[in-house]
Amino acid sequence: MKPPFRYSALQWLKNLLASRPKNKTAIPDRQRAIDLIAAVDAGGIPLNPARVNDIGRALGLEVSRHARVEDTIERIRVAVAKLPSD
């Protein structure tokens, strides 16, 4: 009978540092912002302010951790309106 497979530290490190394929289903930043605005307009409220801030930063906005979510969403609205459509 074979002994159970044990993960060596070296193998774990190799797997950790191995290149991984890029996520081909990633949503573009502009589309994430449009989806956020559509959800807010439909009556939803963002539950994760960090995600809203991340979307704002991806659009090139300087967003403070202490900024109100509502203010950030309005700034995202303005930024999306200025972006060229694809």
C-alpha positions as CSV (number, residue, x, y, z in Angstrom):
1,M,0.0,0.0,0.0
2,K,1.3,3.5,-0.9
3,P,1.8,6.0,1.8
4,P,-0.5,9.0,1.6
5,F,0.7,11.8,-0.6
6,R,2.3,14.6,1.4
7,Y,2.7,18.0,0.1
8,S,6.3,19.2,0.4
9,A,7.1,22.8,1.1
10,L,9.0,23.1,-2.1
11,Q,6.1,21.7,-4.2
12,W,3.7,24.1,-2.5
13,L,6.0,27.1,-3.3
14,K,6.4,26.0,-6.9
15,N,2.6,25.8,-7.3
16,L,2.2,29.2,-5.6
17,L,4.7,30.9,-7.9
18,A,3.6,29.1,-11.1
19,S,2.0,31.4,-13.7
20,R,-1.7,31.1,-13.9
21,P,-3.8,31.8,-17.0
22,K,-5.4,35.2,-17.0
23,N,-9.1,35.4,-16.3
24,K,-10.6,35.7,-19.8
25,T,-14.1,36.4,-18.4
26,A,-13.0,39.6,-16.6
27,I,-15.5,42.4,-16.9
28,P,-14.1,45.7,-18.2
29,D,-14.0,48.6,-15.8
30,R,-16.5,50.7,-17.8
31,Q,-19.0,47.8,-17.8
32,R,-18.6,47.3,-14.0
33,A,-19.3,51.0,-13.5
34,I,-22.4,50.9,-15.7
35,D,-23.7,47.8,-13.9
36,L,-23.2,49.5,-10.6
37,I,-25.1,52.6,-11.7
38,A,-27.9,50.5,-13.2
39,A,-28.2,48.5,-9.9
40,V,-28.4,51.7,-7.8
41,D,-31.0,53.2,-10.2
42,A,-33.1,50.1,-9.9
43,G,-33.2,50.7,-6.1
44,G,-30.3,48.6,-4.9
45,I,-27.8,49.8,-2.4
46,P,-24.2,48.7,-2.6
47,L,-23.3,46.6,0.4
48,N,-19.5,46.7,-0.1
49,P,-18.1,50.3,-0.1
50,A,-14.7,48.9,-1.0
51,R,-16.0,47.5,-4.3
52,V,-17.5,50.9,-5.1
53,N,-14.2,52.6,-4.3
54,D,-12.4,50.0,-6.5
55,I,-14.6,50.7,-9.4
56,G,-14.0,54.5,-9.0
57,R,-10.2,54.0,-8.8
58,A,-10.3,51.8,-11.9
59,L,-11.9,54.7,-13.7
60,G,-9.1,57.0,-12.6
61,L,-10.8,58.7,-9.7
62,E,-9.0,59.5,-6.5
63,V,-11.3,58.0,-3.9
64,S,-10.8,58.3,-0.2
65,R,-11.5,55.4,2.1
66,H,-13.6,57.8,4.2
67,A,-15.7,59.1,1.2
68,R,-19.4,58.5,1.4
69,V,-20.6,55.8,-1.0
70,E,-23.3,58.1,-2.4
71,D,-20.7,60.7,-3.3
72,T,-18.5,58.1,-5.0
73,I,-21.3,56.8,-7.0
74,E,-22.2,60.3,-8.3
75,R,-18.5,60.8,-9.3
76,I,-18.6,57.4,-11.1
77,R,-21.7,58.6,-12.9
78,V,-19.9,61.7,-14.1
79,A,-16.8,59.7,-15.1
80,V,-18.9,57.1,-17.1
81,A,-20.7,59.9,-18.9
82,K,-17.4,61.4,-20.0
83,L,-16.0,58.1,-21.2
84,P,-16.2,57.3,-25.0
85,S,-18.7,54.5,-25.7
86,D,-17.3,51.4,-27.4
